[in-house]
Amino acid sequence: MQTIIVTGGAGYIGSHTIIELLNKTDFNVVSVDNYSNSTLNTFDRIEAITGKRVKNFNVDITNYEALEYALNSVKNPVGVIHFAAFKSVPQSVADPLMYYQNNLGSLVNMLKYCREKQIRNFIFSSSCSVYGNVDKLPVTEQTPFAKAESPYAQTKQMGEEIVSDFIKSADSFKAVLLRYFNPVGAHSSALNGELSNAKPDNLVPYITLTAAGLLPKLTVFGGDYDTRDGSCIRDYIHVSDIADAHVRAMNYLIEDKQKQACSVFNLGTGNGVSVLEAIHSFEKVSGQKLNYEVGPRRAGDVVKIYANNDFAKRELDWNPEYSLDDMMLTAWKWQLHLRNN
């Protein structure tokens, strides 16, 4: 049986992608995650949803010798989906060296491992943050990068270059770079969702924790931007839609359907939604009045960004299924599941 290696498999997007791989393909799946921002019981939740137990290798990917030793037992690996990275914009501003060391070091080691083991299909978890503050929206895959607004975004710009350079140098290796916009929501079963070891920096977990009474107040960072209501504009997309795109991208690589060795896809709904509009959607579907205030801007934030996703729709036969209300409702059901358990 062919095996897909998922780094960061205990994380938010990684765990949902494993669920989609197990439910929609015949691949064997193994995870590599040292639980730096995730928990061991993620794999219990995956098993509860899929009925299958995934083996995880608890190893720091920045240590190549430990990585190689841990994965020696993996049989017939044909692809890698590389999620493992730190992802907090404010944290990256406060400690940029940690982000460069972890995000780039882990990527280089995974590519080195792929070269050594002749694993020829590679998916890189990138981000819409690579675009920076652009002049024209929506962004396409050809939109030139503006200046990175944070060290996190810089690691994604540099990561894409590293993957592209590697693919050019390695005959018959193929890669897909997936630029996520703003993944939110939880699995429709309400048994898996976003669960961080630290205080969240992302909007939707902060919304649900505040609504559940676990955080006292939500701060909207900036109410004076040049947008329709003064708050930042984002392209929120359901995490299961993101996960489905990874399954399609891996099949796209393995079935040799792509036209170039390194392909890039935007993963967004194509709809720009303001932070305040997201809050109002949550209040509508949950019936909860949210305690929030508008505060000062936050360093590293892009003003507005949303996708043109035509290329992913056409090439991957991918269509986002979940609406903004669906995203908010599944996130709230996940929060209620956590509270009740």
KEKE-3310 file (N, C-alpha, C; in steps of 0.2 Angstrom, whole numbers, plus 5000, padded with zeros to 4 digits):
npx = (5004:5003:5010:5007:5015:5012:5017:5016:5004:4995:4990:4979:4975:4982:4976:4963:4965:4971:4960:4952:4960:4960:4946:4943:4953:4964:4976:4989:4992:5004:5009:5019:5024:5028:5020:5021:5012:5000:4990:4991:4979:4973:4974:4965:4953:4953:4952:4940:4932:4935:4937:4949:4966:4980:4997:5009:5024:5034:5043:5056:5057:5067:5078:5088:5094:5086:5074:5076:5079:5067:5058:5062:5055:5044:5034:5034:5033:5025:5022:5023:5015:5017:5014:5020:5024:5027:5014:5009:5006:5008:5017:5028:5033:5037:5047:5057:5068:5065:5055:5061:5071:5063:5053:5059:5070:5064:5057:5068:5074:5064:5063:5076:5075:5065:5072:5083:5075:5069:5055:5044:5033:5027:5019:5017:5013:5007:5003:4991:4997:5009:5007:5006:5002:4992:4989:4979:4964:4953:4967:4977:4986:4997:4999:5010:5022:5020:5029:5033:5023:5026:5037:5033:5025:5036:5043:5035:5035:5049:5049:5042:5050:5061:5056:5053:5065:5072:5064:5067:5080:5080:5077:5062:5055:5040:5030:5017:5011:5001:4992:4984:4970:4960:4959:4945:4932:4926:4926:4912:4906:4908:4918:4931:4942:4949:4963:4973:4989:4992:4987:4975:4978:4971:4956:4943:4944:4946:4934:4924:4929:4927:4913:4910:4913:4926:4936:4937:4934:4933:4945:4944:4956:4959:4949:4949:4953:4954:4942:4925:4919:4928:4936:4948:4949:4946:4947:4938:4939:4932:4939:4938:4936:4948:4956:4951:4956:4969:4969:4965:4975:4986:4982:4982:4996:5002:4995:5000:4996:4998:5004:5017:5032:5031:5018:5006:4992:4978:4969:4954:4938:4935:4928:4928:4927:4923:4931:4921:4910:4911:4910:4897:4890:4893:4886:4873:4871:4874:4867:4872:4877:4891:4904:4913:4926:4932:4949:4966:4976:4985:5002:5009:4998:4989:4979:4968:4963:4958:4954:4956:4950:4950:4959:4962:4949:4948:4959:4961:4948:4940:4929:4924:4913:4907:4898:4900:4892:4891:4904:4905:4896:4900:4912:4907:4899:4910:4917:4907:4907:4919:4917:4908:4914)
npy = (4994:5011:5025:5040:5054:5065:5079:5088:5083:5082:5094:5108:5110:5099:5088:5088:5086:5073:5066:5067:5061:5048:5045:5046:5040:5027:5027:5023:5032:5041:5051:5065:5073:5084:5089:5102:5112:5106:5092:5075:5068:5071:5061:5051:5058:5058:5044:5042:5048:5042:5028:5023:5021:5031:5031:5041:5049:5056:5068:5080:5090:5098:5092:5082:5069:5063:5063:5055:5043:5040:5038:5027:5015:5017:5011:5011:5025:5038:5051:5067:5078:5094:5102:5106:5119:5135:5147:5159:5176:5188:5182:5179:5191:5195:5186:5183:5175:5162:5158:5158:5148:5137:5136:5136:5128:5115:5113:5112:5100:5091:5091:5087:5074:5068:5068:5059:5048:5046:5051:5057:5066:5081:5092:5108:5118:5133:5151:5164:5175:5178:5187:5199:5217:5220:5229:5226:5217:5203:5192:5183:5168:5173:5185:5198:5196:5207:5217:5206:5206:5201:5191:5178:5178:5180:5168:5160:5165:5163:5149:5145:5148:5140:5127:5128:5130:5118:5108:5112:5107:5094:5080:5074:5076:5082:5096:5104:5120:5126:5140:5145:5154:5160:5148:5141:5135:5119:5100:5092:5083:5088:5083:5086:5100:5116:5117:5123:5124:5136:5153:5158:5166:5168:5173:5166:5155:5164:5170:5160:5155:5166:5168:5156:5160:5158:5167:5184:5195:5199:5207:5217:5220:5235:5248:5257:5255:5256:5250:5243:5243:5247:5237:5224:5214:5198:5181:5169:5152:5136:5123:5110:5111:5115:5104:5094:5099:5096:5082:5081:5088:5079:5068:5073:5076:5062:5056:5062:5074:5087:5102:5108:5106:5112:5118:5131:5135:5145:5144:5148:5155:5165:5176:5191:5195:5205:5207:5211:5207:5194:5191:5195:5185:5174:5177:5177:5163:5156:5161:5169:5183:5193:5198:5211:5223:5237:5239:5245:5244:5230:5224:5218:5214:5212:5223:5220:5205:5193:5179:5174:5160:5152:5144:5133:5128:5124:5115:5106:5102:5107:5113:5124:5120:5125:5138:5154:5155:5142:5139:5146:5140:5127:5129:5134:5123:5114:5120:5119:5105:5103:5110:5102:5090)
npz = (5000:4996:5004:5012:5019:5032:5038:5054:5057:5068:5070:5066:5052:5047:5053:5049:5036:5036:5040:5028:5019:5023:5022:5009:5001:4996:5002:5014:5029:5038:5052:5056:5070:5083:5094:5097:5096:5097:5102:5109:5109:5097:5088:5093:5091:5077:5074:5080:5070:5058:5060:5059:5065:5066:5064:5073:5072:5085:5083:5081:5067:5063:5066:5058:5058:5068:5062:5050:5056:5063:5053:5046:5046:5038:5025:5008:5004:4995:4994:5001:5013:5018:5032:5044:5054:5062:5065:5070:5067:5076:5085:5077:5074:5086:5089:5078:5074:5079:5070:5058:5060:5063:5053:5041:5042:5045:5033:5023:5028:5026:5012:5009:5014:5006:4994:4997:4999:4988:4986:4977:4976:4982:4993:4998:5012:5010:5011:5010:5015:5008:4998:5003:5005:4993:4977:4969:4969:4966:4971:4960:4956:4949:4954:4959:4972:4986:4999:5012:5027:5039:5049:5049:5036:5028:5029:5022:5009:5007:5008:4998:4987:4990:4989:4975:4969:4973:4966:4953:4952:4954:4945:4939:4951:4959:4964:4973:4978:4990:4993:5006:5011:5024:5034:5043:5055:5059:5059:5052:5060:5072:5080:5079:5078:5078:5090:5100:5109:5115:5118:5107:5091:5080:5072:5073:5083:5094:5094:5097:5109:5117:5116:5123:5136:5140:5137:5141:5133:5115:5105:5091:5079:5074:5067:5058:5045:5027:5022:5020:5032:5041:5047:5045:5029:5025:5017:5021:5023:5024:5034:5031:5017:5013:5017:5008:4996:4997:4996:4983:4977:4979:4973:4960:4958:4959:4949:4939:4932:4931:4923:4924:4933:4946:4954:4958:4969:4973:4988:4992:4995:4987:4991:4999:5016:5030:5046:5056:5049:5049:5063:5065:5058:5065:5077:5072:5068:5080:5090:5100:5109:5106:5116:5112:5107:5097:5094:5093:5078:5073:5073:5058:5051:5036:5026:5017:5009:4997:4987:4969:4964:4952:4945:4954:4954:4941:4938:4948:4950:4960:4972:4984:4998:5009:5017:5024:5036:5038:5042:5054:5062:5063:5069:5081:5086:5088:5098:5108:5110:5115:5127:5133:5135)
capx = (5000:5006:5010:5007:5018:5009:5020:5011:4997:4991:4988:4972:4973:4984:4972:4957:4968:4972:4953:4950:4964:4957:4939:4942:4958:4966:4983:4991:4994:5007:5010:5025:5022:5031:5015:5023:5006:4995:4989:4991:4972:4970:4973:4959:4948:4953:4950:4933:4928:4936:4938:4956:4971:4986:5003:5012:5031:5035:5050:5057:5059:5073:5083:5087:5095:5081:5068:5077:5079:5060:5054:5065:5050:5038:5034:5032:5031:5025:5021:5023:5011:5021:5011:5023:5027:5024:5010:5006:5009:5011:5023:5034:5035:5041:5053:5058:5073:5062:5051:5066:5074:5059:5049:5063:5074:5060:5056:5074:5075:5059:5065:5082:5073:5062:5078:5086:5071:5065:5048:5044:5027:5027:5014:5019:5008:5009:4998:4990:5001:5014:5005:5007:4997:4992:4985:4973:4960:4956:4974:4978:4992:5002:5000:5017:5022:5022:5033:5030:5021:5028:5042:5029:5024:5042:5045:5031:5038:5055:5048:5040:5057:5065:5053:5053:5072:5073:5061:5071:5086:5079:5073:5056:5051:5035:5027:5011:5011:4994:4991:4978:4968:4960:4955:4941:4927:4928:4923:4905:4904:4910:4923:4938:4943:4956:4964:4980:4992:4993:4981:4974:4979:4966:4949:4937:4944:4945:4926:4921:4931:4924:4906:4909:4915:4933:4940:4933:4932:4937:4947:4945:4962:4959:4943:4950:4956:4951:4937:4918:4917:4934:4940:4951:4945:4949:4944:4938:4937:4931:4945:4937:4937:4956:4958:4949:4960:4975:4968:4965:4982:4990:4981:4985:5003:5003:4992:5004:4991:5000:5008:5023:5034:5029:5011:5003:4985:4975:4963:4950:4931:4934:4924:4931:4923:4927:4931:4915:4905:4912:4907:4889:4888:4893:4881:4867:4870:4875:4862:4876:4879:4898:4907:4919:4928:4937:4955:4971:4979:4990:5008:5009:4991:4987:4972:4963:4965:4954:4957:4953:4952:4948:4964:4961:4943:4948:4964:4960:4941:4939:4924:4922:4906:4904:4897:4902:4888:4893:4910:4904:4892:4904:4917:4903:4898:4916:4918:4902:4909:4925:4915:4904:4918)
capy = (5000:5017:5029:5048:5056:5071:5083:5092:5079:5083:5101:5110:5108:5093:5082:5087:5083:5066:5063:5067:5056:5041:5044:5047:5037:5020:5028:5023:5038:5042:5058:5067:5079:5084:5091:5109:5116:5101:5087:5068:5065:5072:5055:5048:5061:5056:5037:5042:5050:5038:5021:5021:5023:5034:5031:5047:5049:5062:5070:5087:5089:5102:5087:5078:5063:5060:5062:5050:5037:5039:5037:5021:5010:5019:5007:5013:5032:5041:5058:5071:5084:5097:5107:5107:5126:5139:5151:5165:5182:5192:5178:5179:5198:5195:5181:5181:5169:5155:5156:5156:5142:5131:5135:5135:5122:5109:5112:5110:5094:5087:5090:5082:5067:5066:5067:5053:5042:5046:5053:5062:5071:5085:5097:5113:5122:5140:5155:5170:5181:5179:5192:5206:5222:5221:5235:5224:5211:5197:5190:5177:5165:5177:5192:5198:5197:5214:5216:5202:5210:5198:5186:5172:5178:5180:5161:5157:5167:5160:5142:5143:5148:5134:5121:5129:5129:5111:5105:5113:5104:5087:5077:5070:5077:5087:5099:5109:5125:5128:5146:5145:5160:5160:5142:5142:5130:5112:5095:5093:5079:5092:5079:5089:5107:5120:5116:5126:5124:5143:5157:5159:5173:5168:5177:5162:5152:5169:5172:5154:5155:5172:5166:5151:5162:5156:5173:5189:5199:5199:5214:5218:5224:5240:5249:5263:5253:5258:5245:5245:5245:5249:5231:5220:5210:5191:5176:5164:5146:5130:5119:5103:5112:5116:5097:5091:5102:5093:5076:5082:5090:5074:5064:5077:5074:5055:5054:5066:5078:5094:5104:5110:5103:5115:5121:5135:5136:5149:5140:5153:5155:5171:5181:5195:5196:5209:5204:5213:5203:5187:5192:5195:5179:5170:5179:5175:5156:5153:5165:5172:5190:5192:5204:5213:5230:5238:5241:5248:5240:5225:5224:5212:5212:5214:5226:5216:5200:5188:5175:5172:5153:5149:5139:5127:5125:5120:5110:5101:5100:5108:5118:5125:5118:5127:5145:5158:5153:5135:5139:5149:5135:5121:5131:5134:5116:5111:5123:5116:5099:5104:5112:5097:5085)
capz = (5000:4996:5010:5012:5026:5034:5044:5057:5056:5074:5070:5064:5045:5046:5056:5044:5029:5037:5039:5021:5015:5026:5020:5002:4997:4999:5005:5021:5031:5044:5054:5060:5074:5090:5098:5099:5096:5096:5107:5107:5108:5090:5084:5095:5087:5070:5074:5081:5064:5052:5062:5058:5069:5062:5068:5073:5074:5089:5082:5079:5060:5062:5068:5052:5060:5072:5057:5046:5060:5065:5047:5043:5046:5034:5019:5001:5004:4988:4994:5008:5013:5023:5036:5051:5054:5067:5061:5073:5065:5082:5088:5072:5075:5093:5089:5071:5073:5080:5064:5052:5061:5063:5047:5035:5044:5044:5026:5020:5030:5023:5005:5009:5016:5000:4989:4999:4999:4981:4987:4971:4976:4988:4994:5003:5015:5010:5014:5006:5017:5003:4993:5006:5004:4985:4974:4965:4971:4970:4969:4956:4957:4946:4957:4961:4980:4989:5004:5018:5032:5045:5048:5046:5029:5025:5029:5017:5003:5006:5008:4991:4983:4992:4985:4968:4967:4974:4960:4947:4953:4955:4940:4940:4957:4957:4969:4973:4983:4991:4997:5010:5014:5031:5036:5049:5056:5061:5055:5052:5066:5079:5084:5077:5076:5080:5097:5101:5116:5117:5117:5100:5088:5075:5074:5075:5090:5099:5094:5101:5116:5120:5117:5128:5142:5142:5137:5143:5128:5109:5102:5084:5079:5069:5065:5054:5039:5021:5020:5020:5039:5045:5049:5039:5025:5024:5013:5026:5020:5029:5035:5027:5010:5012:5017:5002:4991:4998:4993:4976:4974:4980:4967:4954:4957:4958:4943:4934:4928:4931:4916:4926:4939:4952:4952:4963:4969:4979:4991:4996:4992:4982:4994:5005:5022:5035:5053:5059:5046:5052:5070:5065:5055:5071:5082:5069:5068:5087:5095:5106:5108:5107:5119:5108:5106:5092:5097:5089:5073:5075:5068:5053:5048:5029:5026:5014:5004:4995:4981:4963:4964:4946:4943:4958:4952:4935:4938:4954:4950:4967:4974:4991:4999:5015:5017:5030:5041:5040:5045:5060:5065:5064:5074:5088:5088:5091:5105:5113:5111:5120:5134:5136:5136)
cpx = (5004:5005:5011:5010:5015:5013:5015:5004:4993:4988:4981:4971:4976:4980:4966:4959:4969:4965:4951:4954:4961:4950:4939:4948:4960:4973:4983:4994:4998:5009:5017:5024:5025:5027:5017:5017:5000:4995:4989:4984:4969:4969:4967:4953:4947:4950:4942:4929:4929:4936:4945:4961:4977:4992:5007:5019:5032:5042:5051:5060:5065:5079:5083:5089:5090:5075:5070:5077:5071:5056:5057:5060:5044:5039:5031:5029:5031:5024:5021:5019:5014:5018:5016:5027:5023:5020:5007:5010:5012:5018:5029:5037:5039:5047:5054:5063:5070:5058:5056:5069:5069:5055:5053:5068:5070:5058:5062:5075:5070:5061:5071:5080:5069:5067:5081:5082:5067:5058:5047:5038:5027:5022:5016:5013:5010:5003:4997:4994:5007:5013:5006:5001:4997:4988:4979:4970:4955:4963:4973:4985:4998:5003:5006:5017:5024:5027:5030:5029:5023:5033:5039:5028:5031:5045:5041:5033:5045:5054:5046:5046:5061:5063:5054:5061:5074:5070:5064:5077:5086:5074:5068:5052:5046:5032:5021:5012:5004:4994:4984:4976:4966:4955:4951:4936:4930:4924:4916:4902:4905:4915:4930:4938:4949:4957:4972:4983:4993:4987:4981:4976:4974:4959:4944:4938:4943:4937:4923:4923:4928:4917:4905:4911:4922:4938:4935:4930:4936:4939:4948:4951:4961:4952:4943:4953:4951:4947:4930:4916:4923:4938:4943:4947:4949:4944:4944:4935:4937:4937:4944:4938:4944:4958:4957:4953:4967:4975:4968:4972:4987:4989:4983:4992:5005:5001:4996:5000:4993:5005:5015:5025:5032:5023:5009:4996:4983:4969:4959:4943:4931:4930:4927:4926:4927:4926:4924:4909:4905:4909:4900:4887:4888:4888:4874:4866:4871:4870:4865:4878:4886:4900:4914:4920:4932:4943:4960:4973:4984:4996:5008:5003:4991:4980:4967:4966:4959:4956:4953:4955:4950:4952:4963:4955:4944:4953:4963:4952:4938:4934:4923:4915:4903:4904:4900:4898:4889:4899:4909:4901:4896:4909:4913:4902:4904:4918:4913:4904:4915:4922:4911:4908:4925)
cpy = (5006:5022:5036:5050:5063:5074:5088:5089:5080:5090:5102:5107:5101:5087:5082:5084:5075:5062:5062:5062:5049:5040:5043:5043:5030:5021:5026:5029:5038:5049:5059:5074:5079:5087:5098:5113:5112:5096:5080:5065:5067:5066:5050:5051:5059:5048:5037:5044:5045:5030:5019:5024:5025:5034:5038:5046:5056:5064:5077:5087:5093:5098:5082:5071:5059:5059:5056:5043:5035:5036:5030:5016:5011:5015:5011:5020:5035:5048:5061:5077:5088:5103:5110:5114:5130:5144:5157:5171:5186:5188:5179:5186:5198:5191:5178:5175:5162:5153:5154:5149:5136:5130:5133:5129:5115:5108:5109:5102:5089:5086:5086:5075:5064:5064:5060:5047:5042:5047:5059:5067:5075:5091:5102:5118:5129:5145:5161:5176:5182:5185:5199:5210:5223:5227:5233:5217:5209:5195:5183:5174:5169:5184:5193:5199:5205:5212:5212:5207:5207:5193:5179:5172:5178:5172:5158:5159:5164:5152:5140:5143:5142:5128:5122:5127:5121:5107:5106:5109:5096:5084:5073:5071:5083:5090:5103:5113:5127:5134:5146:5153:5160:5154:5143:5136:5124:5107:5095:5088:5083:5088:5082:5096:5110:5119:5118:5125:5131:5147:5159:5166:5174:5170:5172:5158:5157:5170:5166:5154:5161:5171:5161:5153:5161:5162:5179:5193:5198:5206:5213:5223:5229:5241:5255:5261:5256:5252:5247:5246:5246:5243:5228:5215:5203:5187:5170:5158:5140:5125:5112:5104:5113:5108:5093:5093:5098:5086:5076:5084:5084:5069:5067:5076:5067:5053:5058:5070:5085:5096:5106:5106:5105:5120:5125:5136:5140:5144:5145:5152:5160:5177:5185:5197:5200:5205:5205:5209:5196:5186:5191:5189:5174:5171:5176:5167:5153:5156:5168:5179:5190:5199:5205:5220:5231:5242:5244:5242:5235:5224:5217:5210:5216:5217:5222:5211:5195:5185:5175:5164:5149:5143:5133:5124:5121:5115:5105:5099:5101:5114:5119:5124:5122:5135:5148:5156:5146:5135:5141:5143:5129:5123:5131:5127:5112:5114:5120:5109:5099:5106:5106:5090:5086)
cpz = (5000:5002:5009:5019:5026:5040:5047:5057:5062:5074:5067:5057:5044:5048:5051:5038:5030:5037:5032:5017:5017:5023:5013:4997:5000:5002:5012:5023:5038:5045:5057:5064:5081:5095:5101:5100:5094:5102:5105:5105:5101:5087:5087:5092:5080:5069:5075:5075:5059:5054:5061:5063:5065:5067:5067:5076:5078:5088:5079:5072:5059:5063:5063:5054:5063:5067:5053:5050:5062:5059:5043:5042:5041:5027:5013:5002:4997:4988:5001:5007:5019:5026:5042:5050:5060:5063:5064:5070:5071:5085:5084:5073:5081:5093:5082:5070:5074:5074:5059:5053:5060:5056:5041:5036:5043:5037:5022:5022:5027:5015:5004:5010:5009:4994:4991:4998:4992:4982:4982:4971:4983:4988:5000:5005:5015:5012:5009:5009:5013:4999:4996:5005:4996:4983:4971:4968:4966:4967:4965:4958:4954:4949:4960:4969:4981:4995:5010:5024:5039:5044:5046:5039:5025:5024:5024:5010:5002:5005:5001:4986:4984:4988:4978:4965:4968:4968:4954:4946:4953:4950:4942:4947:4955:4964:4968:4979:4984:4996:5000:5012:5021:5033:5043:5050:5059:5058:5057:5058:5072:5083:5083:5075:5078:5088:5098:5108:5119:5116:5110:5097:5082:5077:5077:5081:5095:5100:5099:5108:5120:5122:5122:5135:5145:5141:5138:5138:5121:5107:5095:5083:5073:5067:5060:5047:5033:5018:5022:5027:5044:5047:5043:5035:5024:5019:5018:5022:5025:5029:5031:5019:5008:5012:5011:4996:4991:4995:4986:4973:4974:4974:4960:4953:4955:4951:4937:4929:4927:4925:4918:4932:4946:4951:4959:4963:4975:4981:4995:4992:4987:4985:5000:5010:5027:5042:5056:5056:5048:5059:5070:5062:5061:5076:5079:5070:5075:5092:5101:5104:5110:5111:5116:5108:5100:5095:5092:5084:5076:5070:5064:5050:5041:5030:5023:5009:5003:4988:4975:4963:4958:4944:4947:4956:4946:4935:4943:4954:4958:4968:4981:4992:5004:5015:5024:5036:5043:5044:5052:5065:5067:5070:5081:5090:5091:5098:5110:5115:5116:5127:5137:5138:5140)
residu = (MET:GLN:THR:ILE:ILE:VAL:THR:GLY:GLY:ALA:GLY:TYR:ILE:GLY:SER:HIS:THR:ILE:ILE:GLU:LEU:LEU:ASN:LYS:THR:ASP:PHE:ASN:VAL:VAL:SER:VAL:ASP:ASN:TYR:SER:ASN:SER:THR:LEU:ASN:THR:PHE:ASP:ARG:ILE:GLU:ALA:ILE:THR:GLY:LYS:ARG:VAL:LYS:ASN:PHE:ASN:VAL:ASP:ILE:THR:ASN:TYR:GLU:ALA:LEU:GLU:TYR:ALA:LEU:ASN:SER:VAL:LYS:ASN:PRO:VAL:GLY:VAL:ILE:HIS:PHE:ALA:ALA:PHE:LYS:SER:VAL:PRO:GLN:SER:VAL:ALA:ASP:PRO:LEU:MET:TYR:TYR:GLN:ASN:ASN:LEU:GLY:SER:LEU:VAL:ASN:MET:LEU:LYS:TYR:CYS:ARG:GLU:LYS:GLN:ILE:ARG:ASN:PHE:ILE:PHE:SER:SER:SER:CYS:SER:VAL:TYR:GLY:ASN:VAL:ASP:LYS:LEU:PRO:VAL:THR:GLU:GLN:THR:PRO:PHE:ALA:LYS:ALA:GLU:SER:PRO:TYR:ALA:GLN:THR:LYS:GLN:MET:GLY:GLU:GLU:ILE:VAL:SER:ASP:PHE:ILE:LYS:SER:ALA:ASP:SER:PHE:LYS:ALA:VAL:LEU:LEU:ARG:TYR:PHE:ASN:PRO:VAL:GLY:ALA:HIS:SER:SER:ALA:LEU:ASN:GLY:GLU:LEU:SER:ASN:ALA:LYS:PRO:ASP:ASN:LEU:VAL:PRO:TYR:ILE:THR:LEU:THR:ALA:ALA:GLY:LEU:LEU:PRO:LYS:LEU:THR:VAL:PHE:GLY:GLY:ASP:TYR:ASP:THR:ARG:ASP:GLY:SER:CYS:ILE:ARG:ASP:TYR:ILE:HIS:VAL:SER:ASP:ILE:ALA:ASP:ALA:HIS:VAL:ARG:ALA:MET:ASN:TYR:LEU:ILE:GLU:ASP:LYS:GLN:LYS:GLN:ALA:CYS:SER:VAL:PHE:ASN:LEU:GLY:THR:GLY:ASN:GLY:VAL:SER:VAL:LEU:GLU:ALA:ILE:HIS:SER:PHE:GLU:LYS:VAL:SER:GLY:GLN:LYS:LEU:ASN:TYR:GLU:VAL:GLY:PRO:ARG:ARG:ALA:GLY:ASP:VAL:VAL:LYS:ILE:TYR:ALA:ASN:ASN:ASP:PHE:ALA:LYS:ARG:GLU:LEU:ASP:TRP:ASN:PRO:GLU:TYR:SER:LEU:ASP:ASP:MET:MET:LEU:THR:ALA:TRP:LYS:TRP:GLN:LEU:HIS:LEU:ARG:ASN:ASN)
# end
